[in-house]
Amino acid sequence: MKQVNGLLTAIVFQNLLLQEKIVHMKVLIIGAHGKIGQIVSKKMSESSEYEPTAFIRKSEQIPFFENLNIPTVVASLEDSVETLSKDIKGYDAIVFTAGSGGKTGDDKTLEIDLDGAVKTMIAAEKTGITRYVMVSAAYADERSKWDATGIKPYYIAKHFADKTLKDSKLQYTIVRPVTLTDEPGEGTVGLKSIVDSLEKEISREDVADVILNSLKEPNTIRKVIEISAGDTPIEKVVKSA
């Protein structure tokens, strides 16, 4: 039944694109001041296809987005679903790339990476947003690898956030990269399943390009895309997801 629903939502989404009802997709980037979020924001600001808005935690982060002519929403993922619903209302899509960061405790990982994410999913459904792209992590479904990562609580949070998203009615795409680097993007990636190693890496810029390519690609709806560095063009990987 989920496969049927996924096919139907993909068809509906594709029809909207063909009818040009979503010409300039209004995208709320949650976690926009993070490293991936900044790259996604910059790329969207340079594209005629998107109208990005940055969801950020601190007013001190506003100047970065002002320089890109991107409006901001200063809010917290620790807010209630009701408050978040007001913050996110009116967008066509959400890109969730927020995280508590490596310097916080496990409690913040649960509050932001898990509960914060889930609250935005609930708020999205309440306000009529259907498209949702989640930045997760490779191996989020492979418990046998979590201990070796040294950040098991993070993987637990990602696993259950992803599960909640899969069980929702949202037109989701879950992007699961391996270890991230700040190297320039290559414009190509590989599928994680082909290179199954915790030591593999991928640049944040390539992850950002996968996000942008996925947003308007109906074939990625209700799909999980696990990626590492590789030599397949990103557009091809996304279209064959």
Secondary structure, DSSP 8 states (H G I E B T S, - for coil): -HHHHHHHHHHHHHHHHHTTSSSSEEEEEETTTSHHHHHHHHHHHT-SSEEEEEEES-GGGHHHHHTTT--EEE--TTS-HHHHHHHHTT-SEEEE-----TTS-HHHIIIIIIIIHHHHHHHHHHHT--EEEEE--TTTT-GGGHHHHT-HHHHHHHHHHHHHHHHSSSEEEEEEESEEE-S---SEEEETTTS--TT-EEEHHHHHHHHHHHHT-GGGTTEEEEEEEEEEEHHHHHHT-
